[in-house]
Amino acid sequence: MAELAVARTYGSALFEAARDLDKIELIKNEIAEMLEIFRSNPEFMLFLSAPSISHDEKKAVLHDLFEGQFSREFLNFMDILIEKGRMRRFEKIASVYTELVNTEEGITVGIIYSAVPLDSDRLERFEKETGKLLRKNVRLENEVDKSLIGGVKIFADGKMIDASLRARVSALMDTIK
């Protein structure tokens, strides 16, 4: 629970600062880029969160690598995380920030399960249709579910839309009975 409180505190503070500076989208993109860097180079995250390495050394490396590539505000935020020993919580902080951005933009994020990966056009059509149904702006993330024979299942805004082949067959069987 304490971990979530830390993530909420830092994520909210970053969001408020980004809003005040009119840099919400820029910071969102920089967070996504940094997450990708950490995922492709896990040892970099280990370096930034290692208690045996001084804060000054970590910040120097961070600035040497990313000065000019990331905004000054984002690098300052990273400095704070280093100073406070919160780098291990970066992914959760990023998640809170993204959640706040989506709320601000009126976006509901959901998951669409399909038997095969959906191309971007089809995914966009599902987002529009789901948005009409829920009367919200919906962004869907596609996940493959090999147990589906065909069709899709969509989870968004606490609701499930089951348009799978299995659900259709089951409904047809209920109608026949």
Legacy VTK file of the C-alpha trace (Angstrom):
# vtk DataFile Version 3.0
C-alpha trace
ASCII
DATASET POLYDATA
POINTS 177 float
0.000 0.000 0.000
2.853 2.368 0.810
4.300 1.747 -2.659
1.035 2.866 -4.281
0.942 5.975 -2.073
4.488 6.870 -3.160
3.600 6.347 -6.825
0.428 8.448 -6.461
2.324 11.252 -4.721
5.108 11.482 -7.296
2.891 10.789 -10.321
0.398 13.461 -9.238
3.144 15.991 -8.533
4.667 15.421 -11.970
1.251 15.728 -13.614
0.450 18.989 -11.814
3.844 20.450 -12.758
3.416 19.342 -16.390
-0.068 20.882 -16.490
1.205 24.175 -15.039
3.961 24.254 -17.675
1.597 23.134 -20.475
3.861 20.130 -21.134
1.537 17.216 -20.319
1.976 15.503 -23.691
5.733 16.119 -23.837
6.279 14.581 -20.396
3.982 11.662 -21.284
6.115 10.926 -24.341
9.336 11.273 -22.362
8.045 8.855 -19.712
7.195 6.318 -22.428
10.648 6.741 -23.950
12.382 6.300 -20.585
10.280 3.205 -19.819
11.428 1.724 -23.107
15.053 2.530 -22.255
14.666 0.790 -18.881
12.982 -2.244 -20.454
15.657 -2.668 -23.091
18.511 -1.911 -20.635
17.505 -3.255 -17.204
21.039 -2.770 -15.934
20.598 0.999 -16.393
17.662 0.928 -13.966
19.785 -1.146 -11.568
22.537 1.475 -11.805
20.128 4.366 -11.091
18.593 2.595 -8.110
21.777 1.110 -6.609
22.279 2.414 -3.060
26.054 1.884 -3.298
26.417 4.524 -6.054
26.260 8.191 -5.053
23.324 10.348 -6.092
25.696 12.806 -7.754
27.278 10.072 -9.881
23.874 8.763 -10.992
22.624 12.243 -11.869
25.834 13.027 -13.767
25.447 9.887 -15.893
21.740 10.617 -16.467
22.473 14.158 -17.632
25.475 13.111 -19.743
23.324 10.574 -21.571
20.098 12.526 -21.969
20.803 16.269 -21.816
19.115 17.724 -24.896
17.160 14.535 -25.568
14.741 15.014 -22.644
13.254 18.225 -21.273
14.932 19.956 -18.382
11.768 19.442 -16.311
11.757 15.689 -16.871
15.461 15.367 -16.032
14.876 17.432 -12.877
12.109 15.027 -11.916
14.436 12.079 -12.485
16.996 13.849 -10.255
14.396 14.032 -7.482
13.620 10.325 -7.831
17.342 9.566 -7.560
17.782 11.864 -4.536
14.812 10.325 -2.717
15.721 6.740 -3.634
12.511 6.236 -5.633
13.865 5.034 -8.985
12.566 1.481 -8.438
9.066 2.948 -8.386
9.436 4.716 -11.747
7.155 2.302 -13.625
4.328 2.711 -11.095
4.809 6.480 -11.044
4.629 6.465 -14.850
1.413 4.456 -14.662
-0.169 6.984 -12.284
0.893 9.857 -14.549
-0.594 8.149 -17.627
-3.806 7.452 -15.733
-4.090 11.142 -14.797
-3.435 12.214 -18.396
-6.132 9.841 -19.653
-8.598 11.162 -17.072
-7.772 14.744 -18.041
-8.321 13.911 -21.723
-11.511 11.932 -21.003
-9.988 8.684 -22.235
-10.979 5.278 -20.933
-8.338 2.605 -21.459
-9.409 -0.958 -22.067
-8.161 -4.294 -23.337
-9.383 -6.105 -26.404
-8.655 -9.823 -26.517
-8.566 -11.491 -29.924
-7.462 -14.832 -31.341
-4.899 -13.092 -33.565
-3.237 -9.658 -33.362
-5.444 -6.873 -34.733
-4.103 -4.430 -37.301
-4.286 -0.722 -36.470
-7.333 -0.070 -38.704
-9.380 -2.802 -37.062
-8.285 -1.742 -33.600
-9.327 1.825 -34.381
-12.776 0.625 -35.548
-13.225 -1.327 -32.305
-12.200 1.762 -30.314
-14.807 3.880 -32.109
-17.577 1.310 -31.695
-16.746 0.714 -28.043
-16.625 4.476 -27.511
-20.119 4.842 -28.976
-21.415 2.070 -26.731
-19.850 3.502 -23.572
-20.287 7.141 -24.636
-16.638 7.777 -23.889
-13.382 8.186 -25.724
-11.873 4.678 -25.612
-8.301 3.537 -26.224
-7.869 -0.235 -26.494
-4.741 -2.312 -26.067
-4.770 -5.568 -28.013
-3.831 -8.831 -26.321
-3.899 -12.214 -28.040
-5.948 -14.911 -26.298
-5.361 -18.299 -27.904
-8.448 -19.718 -26.142
-10.680 -17.578 -28.378
-11.874 -19.375 -31.492
-12.913 -16.158 -33.149
-14.378 -12.759 -32.353
-13.205 -10.536 -29.517
-13.712 -9.754 -25.847
-13.416 -6.155 -24.729
-12.897 -4.963 -21.146
-13.297 -1.208 -20.706
-14.676 1.098 -18.044
-15.425 -1.844 -15.736
-17.579 -3.541 -18.372
-17.100 -6.578 -20.554
-18.316 -6.810 -24.132
-18.168 -10.428 -25.230
-18.355 -10.658 -29.016
-16.496 -13.958 -29.141
-17.622 -16.856 -31.279
-18.103 -18.928 -28.118
-20.502 -16.295 -26.686
-22.453 -16.181 -29.962
-22.789 -19.980 -30.068
-23.881 -20.005 -26.421
-26.512 -17.314 -27.103
-27.770 -19.266 -30.110
-28.040 -22.432 -28.015
-30.016 -20.531 -25.353
-32.365 -19.223 -28.052
-32.919 -22.745 -29.438
-33.712 -24.107 -25.969
LINES 1 178
177 0 1 2 3 4 5 6 7 8 9 10 11 12 13 14 15 16 17 18 19 20 21 22 23 24 25 26 27 28 29 30 31 32 33 34 35 36 37 38 39 40 41 42 43 44 45 46 47 48 49 50 51 52 53 54 55 56 57 58 59 60 61 62 63 64 65 66 67 68 69 70 71 72 73 74 75 76 77 78 79 80 81 82 83 84 85 86 87 88 89 90 91 92 93 94 95 96 97 98 99 100 101 102 103 104 105 106 107 108 109 110 111 112 113 114 115 116 117 118 119 120 121 122 123 124 125 126 127 128 129 130 131 132 133 134 135 136 137 138 139 140 141 142 143 144 145 146 147 148 149 150 151 152 153 154 155 156 157 158 159 160 161 162 163 164 165 166 167 168 169 170 171 172 173 174 175 176
